[in-house]
């Protein structure tokens, strides 16, 4: 077996792992939302305290992150769905081109979370949010969901890896690494 063939197997394995992680994130997001909307009936509860700083509280998010770009008409909802779908497609294509497992896992979290929220937006016209982190009346975030958290952690992983893997001053002119992990 040639070295090139072995590297191809690693790349395929890494990408399969990453797409598997994306699928798991999507499934967890769907499962939690189904549980909260079904048996827990969060929609009809004002709030369900879990910890002194964390409640479950049902909200409908017609926008994207932090409630920005709120879609107030069916045309705007369709446009938002198209834009978020295009972004998810772009992330999937990036995953097919990416070589490093760490970056692939960050992208997988973003893709899985995006798919969870796109599913809501497609089937309901809005995203179900329910996680309410608060310290008294102060909320460092708007109410969010598992998909939002996965997207946030995925982006943070990508940013951290990008900042930590920057070319060092002494590395100028050296070939790029073919690291697969």
C-alpha positions as a Python dict, from the first residue, in 0.01 Angstrom:
ca = {
    (1, 'X'): (0, 0, 0),
    (2, 'X'): (145, 338, -98),
    (3, 'X'): (178, 632, 141),
    (4, 'X'): (-70, 833, -68),
    (5, 'X'): (-328, 556, -42),
    (6, 'X'): (-287, 537, 337),
    (7, 'X'): (-330, 912, 367),
    (8, 'X'): (-651, 887, 161),
    (9, 'X'): (-784, 628, 405),
    (10, 'X'): (-709, 861, 698),
    (11, 'X'): (-884, 1148, 525),
    (12, 'X'): (-1188, 932, 450),
    (13, 'X'): (-1195, 807, 811),
    (14, 'X'): (-1165, 1161, 949),
    (15, 'X'): (-1442, 1290, 726),
    (16, 'X'): (-1670, 997, 812),
    (17, 'X'): (-1611, 1064, 1182),
    (18, 'X'): (-1692, 1432, 1129),
    (19, 'X'): (-2012, 1367, 934),
    (20, 'X'): (-2106, 1113, 1204),
    (21, 'X'): (-2056, 1379, 1472),
    (22, 'X'): (-2275, 1621, 1272),
    (23, 'X'): (-2547, 1355, 1252),
    (24, 'X'): (-2522, 1287, 1627),
    (25, 'X'): (-2552, 1660, 1708),
    (26, 'X'): (-2857, 1683, 1479),
    (27, 'X'): (-3014, 1374, 1641),
    (28, 'X'): (-2954, 1501, 1997),
    (29, 'X'): (-3102, 1840, 1906),
    (30, 'X'): (-3410, 1677, 1751),
    (31, 'X'): (-3449, 1434, 2042),
    (32, 'X'): (-3428, 1702, 2313),
    (33, 'X'): (-3674, 1928, 2129),
    (34, 'X'): (-3916, 1635, 2080),
    (35, 'X'): (-3893, 1550, 2450),
    (36, 'X'): (-3948, 1910, 2559),
    (37, 'X'): (-4237, 1970, 2317),
    (38, 'X'): (-4395, 1627, 2380),
    (39, 'X'): (-4388, 1464, 2724),
    (40, 'X'): (-4246, 1766, 2911),
    (41, 'X'): (-4493, 2004, 2738),
    (42, 'X'): (-4257, 2299, 2781),
    (43, 'X'): (-4473, 2509, 2550),
    (44, 'X'): (-4740, 2530, 2823),
    (45, 'X'): (-4502, 2581, 3115),
    (46, 'X'): (-4384, 2928, 3215),
    (47, 'X'): (-4043, 2795, 3317),
    (48, 'X'): (-3902, 2474, 3455),
    (49, 'X'): (-3617, 2543, 3700),
    (50, 'X'): (-3330, 2296, 3662),
    (51, 'X'): (-3056, 2476, 3857),
    (52, 'X'): (-3053, 2811, 4041),
    (53, 'X'): (-2894, 2962, 3726),
    (54, 'X'): (-3061, 2753, 3456),
    (55, 'X'): (-3424, 2710, 3353),
    (56, 'X'): (-3605, 2553, 3063),
    (57, 'X'): (-3819, 2824, 2902),
    (58, 'X'): (-3997, 2787, 2566),
    (59, 'X'): (-3940, 3056, 2303),
    (60, 'X'): (-3986, 3081, 1930),
    (61, 'X'): (-3691, 3236, 1748),
    (62, 'X'): (-3788, 3382, 1410),
    (63, 'X'): (-3438, 3518, 1352),
    (64, 'X'): (-3084, 3385, 1363),
    (65, 'X'): (-2815, 3421, 1630),
    (66, 'X'): (-2910, 3660, 1906),
    (67, 'X'): (-3246, 3718, 1741),
    (68, 'X'): (-3088, 3916, 1455),
    (69, 'X'): (-3251, 3923, 1111),
    (70, 'X'): (-3596, 3839, 1240),
    (71, 'X'): (-3816, 3704, 961),
    (72, 'X'): (-4156, 3871, 986),
    (73, 'X'): (-4312, 3739, 663),
    (74, 'X'): (-4325, 3409, 478),
    (75, 'X'): (-4092, 3554, 212),
    (76, 'X'): (-3838, 3656, 475),
    (77, 'X'): (-3863, 3313, 641),
    (78, 'X'): (-3800, 3147, 304),
    (79, 'X'): (-3502, 3376, 239),
    (80, 'X'): (-3361, 3301, 586),
    (81, 'X'): (-3409, 2930, 525),
    (82, 'X'): (-3228, 2960, 189),
    (83, 'X'): (-2938, 3157, 339),
    (84, 'X'): (-2891, 2921, 634),
    (85, 'X'): (-2921, 2622, 399),
    (86, 'X'): (-2653, 2769, 172),
    (87, 'X'): (-2426, 2824, 472),
    (88, 'X'): (-2479, 2462, 585),
    (89, 'X'): (-2401, 2343, 232),
    (90, 'X'): (-2085, 2553, 234),
    (91, 'X'): (-1979, 2397, 566),
    (92, 'X'): (-2041, 2046, 424),
    (93, 'X'): (-1828, 2126, 117),
    (94, 'X'): (-1558, 2266, 346),
    (95, 'X'): (-1569, 1938, 539),
    (96, 'X'): (-1510, 1745, 215),
    (97, 'X'): (-1199, 1954, 150),
    (98, 'X'): (-1064, 1981, 507),
    (99, 'X'): (-781, 1750, 612),
    (100, 'X'): (-735, 1806, 984),
    (101, 'X'): (-955, 1612, 1225),
    (102, 'X'): (-967, 1896, 1478),
    (103, 'X'): (-1099, 2137, 1215),
    (104, 'X'): (-1336, 1872, 1083),
    (105, 'X'): (-1483, 1825, 1430),
    (106, 'X'): (-1537, 2200, 1469),
    (107, 'X'): (-1709, 2206, 1129),
    (108, 'X'): (-1915, 1901, 1228),
    (109, 'X'): (-2052, 2081, 1534),
    (110, 'X'): (-2144, 2379, 1316),
    (111, 'X'): (-2310, 2159, 1052),
    (112, 'X'): (-2503, 1946, 1300),
    (113, 'X'): (-2631, 2252, 1485),
    (114, 'X'): (-2718, 2431, 1163),
    (115, 'X'): (-2915, 2129, 1041),
    (116, 'X'): (-3108, 2112, 1369),
    (117, 'X'): (-3212, 2477, 1343),
    (118, 'X'): (-3282, 2451, 968),
    (119, 'X'): (-3513, 2157, 1038),
    (120, 'X'): (-3710, 2368, 1286),
    (121, 'X'): (-3722, 2664, 1051),
    (122, 'X'): (-3840, 2443, 762),
    (123, 'X'): (-4105, 2250, 958),
    (124, 'X'): (-4229, 2526, 1193),
    (125, 'X'): (-4120, 2858, 1045),
    (126, 'X'): (-3914, 2933, 1358),
    (127, 'X'): (-3648, 2774, 1578),
    (128, 'X'): (-3740, 2634, 1919),
    (129, 'X'): (-3517, 2776, 2193),
    (130, 'X'): (-3540, 2663, 2554),
    (131, 'X'): (-3210, 2688, 2746),
    (132, 'X'): (-3220, 2990, 2977),
    (133, 'X'): (-2892, 3060, 3156),
    (134, 'X'): (-2934, 3345, 3406),
    (135, 'X'): (-2781, 3495, 3716),
    (136, 'X'): (-3073, 3654, 3894),
    (137, 'X'): (-3232, 3877, 3631),
    (138, 'X'): (-2910, 3904, 3426),
    (139, 'X'): (-2887, 3681, 3120),
    (140, 'X'): (-2548, 3666, 2946),
    (141, 'X'): (-2717, 3507, 2642),
    (142, 'X'): (-3059, 3501, 2489),
    (143, 'X'): (-3247, 3176, 2537),
    (144, 'X'): (-3080, 2913, 2316),
    (145, 'X'): (-3084, 2542, 2228),
    (146, 'X'): (-2839, 2254, 2182),
    (147, 'X'): (-2798, 2336, 1813),
    (148, 'X'): (-2697, 2694, 1900),
    (149, 'X'): (-2448, 2567, 2159),
    (150, 'X'): (-2297, 2322, 1906),
    (151, 'X'): (-2257, 2599, 1648),
    (152, 'X'): (-2093, 2826, 1906),
    (153, 'X'): (-1850, 2557, 2027),
    (154, 'X'): (-1771, 2459, 1666),
    (155, 'X'): (-1685, 2817, 1573),
    (156, 'X'): (-1475, 2855, 1890),
    (157, 'X'): (-1283, 2536, 1803),
    (158, 'X'): (-1218, 2664, 1451),
    (159, 'X'): (-1105, 3004, 1580),
    (160, 'X'): (-880, 2854, 1847),
    (161, 'X'): (-722, 2610, 1602),
    (162, 'X'): (-673, 2888, 1351),
    (163, 'X'): (-504, 3113, 1606),
    (164, 'X'): (-293, 2834, 1755),
    (165, 'X'): (-179, 2690, 1422),
    (166, 'X'): (-66, 3018, 1270),
    (167, 'X'): (262, 3008, 1088),
    (168, 'X'): (543, 3082, 1333),
    (169, 'X'): (803, 3348, 1237),
    (170, 'X'): (1074, 3081, 1193),
    (171, 'X'): (849, 2863, 972),
    (172, 'X'): (833, 3099, 673),
    (173, 'X'): (905, 2917, 349),
    (174, 'X'): (857, 2569, 496),
    (175, 'X'): (598, 2340, 338),
    (176, 'X'): (258, 2313, 505),
    (177, 'X'): (201, 2016, 730),
    (178, 'X'): (4, 1717, 600),
    (179, 'X'): (-120, 1644, 951),
    (180, 'X'): (-439, 1437, 953),
    (181, 'X'): (-520, 1452, 1322),
}
